[in-house]
Amino acid sequence: MGAAGALARRRRGSLSRALFRAATWALLAFTVALLGAICFSTAVYTDLRTLIKALTSDEVLFSIKLTILTTTLSTVICMVWGIPVAYALSRYRIPASTLVDTIIDLPIVLPPMAGGIVLLLFFGYYLGDVLEKWGLRLTYTQRGIIVAQVLASVSFAVRTIKAAFDSVNPRMEQVARTLGSSEFRVFLRITLPQARNGILAGAVITWMRVMGLFGPVALFAGMTRFYTEIMPISIFLHESVGELEEAVALTLALLLLSLATLVVFKKLGGRGYLW
């Protein structure tokens, strides 16, 4: 009886594992097929001639150029700002660390439209008069695009960079300090080179995240054609008036950029937060 019971339990266990594996594989295949079908349906919506015509229109070209310019500037600011903050979070004991982490992570989880309202109140209602006296109006301007992109994305940059610093063995830094190297020299000569690929991966994925922002930019910088019309806003404006060819063309451009960004991110060994 004992041997027969053990054999029966092994068979049930094998059957259970097989069913579980089949279910997970089926769900994985369904997910990949569904997402692939959605992307493919967008790609084949229009013919090549219409796509090229839409991408070379004056308004679409303006939005692409403005998007690349603001996204690149915002990403540089995010990285310059995020590297020292991420290093402090990774290497130092921060008082009230839970509260600090929560505040830093808040822009990541805050709904985009709510983030736009928060920026509008702070820089418009509270600081608007002060900034205008200095000639630094931010709301509904191209400057506002960069402000919205940076403040909505710097927390994301901090988290991806911190993941890179966390992967560096702190013992090497300690050895360098015992040999007389200053904190800044250790940071430049040991920590940064060791975390280089992770930081570059963070820059790449932050660049793509910045490029895709819509809510904060729309509410804070406005949606003015040929002025604050970055690609996500241009997609919305074209779709709202029934110009689907232009909207689809910009969507495909963002889709291809997203795919390329993910490939580069993974090639650089990026890991950590992707939300």
N, C-alpha and C positions, 0 to 999 in steps of 0.2 A: 504493500500500500504506500509506504513512504517513497519508494523509488518511482512508482507510477504517479504519485502526487507531485513530486519534484519535476518529472518530465512534463506533466500537464501545465505546471506553473511556468516552465521555460517556454513552452509553446505559446502560452497566452502572452508572455512577455515579448517574445519575438513578433507575434502578431500585432501587439500594441505598438511596438517600435516601428514596425513597417507601416502601420496606418498613420501614425504621427508623422513619419518622414514623408509619406505620400501627401498628406494634407498640407504640410509646410511647403513642399516643392510645388504643389498645385497653386497655392496662394502666391508664391513667388512668381511663378510663370504668368498667372493672371495679372499681377501688378505690373510686371515688365511689359506684357502685351498691351494692357490698357494704356499705360503712359506712352508707349511707343506709338500706338494707334492715334492717340491725341496729337502727338507731335507730327506724325506723318500726315495726318489730315490737314494740318495747318500748312505744311510744306507744299501740298499738291492743290491747295485751294485756287491758286491763280497760275497762269502760264508765265514763262520766263520773260517774255517781252513786256508784259504788263508789270511784272515785278521790277524789272530794270527801270521802266518809265517812272514808277512810283518812287523808287529809291533815289532817282536823280532829279526829282522835283525840287524847286527852290526851298520850300518849307521843310521837306524831309531832310535835305542836306543841312539846312540851318540847325535843325534839332539834333542831328548826329554830331555836328561839329561842337555845338554848345554842350552836349552831353559828354563827349570825350574830354573837353577842356575842364568842365566843372568836376567831373568824376576823378580825373587825374589829380587836380589840385586838392580836392577833398581827401583823396586817399593818402597823398603825401602828408597832409596835416594830421590825419588820423594816425599814421605810422609814427611821425615825429612826436606826437602827443602820447600815443599809446605805448611806445617802447619803455620809457622810464616808469610809467604807471604800472605796466605789466611786470617790470623787474621788481618794483617795490612789493607788489602783491605776491610775487613768487619767492622772494628772498628775505623779506623782513617780517617780523611779528607786528601786525597791525592792531592797535587798540580797537576794540569793538569791531573786530573783523567781519562778523556776520552782518552788522549794519552797513559797513563799508561795501561788502560784496553785494548786498541787496541794492544799494543806491547805484552802484556801477552797472549792475545787470538790469536795472529798471528800464532804460531805453530799449533794451533788446525785446522785452516782453510787453512793453506799452503798445497798445493798438496804434497803428500809424496815424490815423486821423486825430486821435487824442494827442499824439505827439506834436502834430501841427498846431493844434489849439494852444498847447502849453507854450510853444515857441512864440506864437503870435501874442499871447498875453505878456510874456516876459519881456520880449524885445520890442513889442509894439506899445502895449498899454503902460507898463512900468518904466521901461528904459527908452521909449520912443522919443520923447522930447529931448532927453539928454543926448542921445545919439545924433539926432538931427542938428543940434547946436554945433556938434563937431563935424557935421557933414557926412555922417555915417549911417544914413538911413538904410535899414536892412529889409524891412517888410516890403513885399511886392517888387523886389529888385533882383538883378542877377547875383548880387552879393548874397542875397537871402538864400539863393539856391545852395551855395557852398555852406552857409551856416547851418541850414536844415540838414544837408547831407552829412556834415561832420558830426553834429550833435546826435543824429539818429544812428550813426555807425561807429563812433569812436569806442563805445563799449564792446561792440563786436570785435573790433581790432584788438582791444586790450585782452580779450579772452583767447583769441587765437595766438597772440604773441606770448601770453602767459603759458599756454600749453607748450610752446617751444622752449621757453626758459625752464619750465619744470622738467624737461627731458635732459637738461644739462646736469651732469654730476657735480654737486657743490663741493666735493672734496678737492677737485682741481683748483677751484677758486681759493679754498682754504690754504692749500699748499703754497699758492702764489703769494698770498698775504703774509704767510710766515717767512717767506723769502724777501719780504720788504716791498712788495708791489702795493701801490695805492689802490683804493677801492675803484677809482675811475679807470686806472690802467688795467686792473683785472677784468673790469667790464668790457673794455675795448679789445683786449688781447685774448681773452679766454671765453667769456660768456657769449659775446656777440658772434664770433666765428663759429662756436659750437651750435648756436641756435639759428644760424644763418638761413638754412633751408626752410625751417619752420616759420621764420619771420617773413621770408619771401612768399611762402605759401599763404600766410596770413594776409600779406599785401594784395596778392592776386584775388583771393576770395572776398576781401573787403572792397576791392575795386568793383567787383561784379555786384556786390550787395548795394553799394552806393549808386551804381548805374541804374538799378531797378527800383529805387525809391520813388514813390508817387505821393502818398498821403501827406507827409510832412512838407514836402516841397510845394505841392499844390495849394495847401492852406497858408503857408508862410510866405512863399515867393509869388504865388499867383499862377494863373494859367493864361498868360498873354501870348498870342501868336507872334512869332518872330522876335520875342524878347526873353521870356522865361520858359520857352517851349523845349524842354528836354524830351528825350524819347518816350518815356512812359506817359508824360502829359500829352505829347503829340498823338500817341495811340488813342488816348481818351478823346481828344478833340476831334480827330478824324472819324472815329467810330460814332461819336455823338451826332454827327451830321451825315452819316451814311456813306462816308468815303472809306469803304472797307479795304480797297486795294492798298491805300497808303498805310492803314492800320495793320494789315497783314504783313506788308513789307517790313515795317518797323518791328513787328513781333518776331518775324523770322530772323531779323538781324540780331535782336536780343537773345533769341533762342540759340543761334549759332555761337554767339559770344559766351553764353552760359556754358555750352558744351565745351568750348575751348578752354574756358576758365577752370572747369572741373578737371579736365585732363591735365592742365598745368599744375593745378593744386595737388593732385594725386602723384604726379611725377616728382614733385618737390617733397613728397612725404608729409604733406599736410595732415594734421589731425586736430582733434579738440572740438571746439564748438562750431557747429554749422547751422545755428538757428538764429 
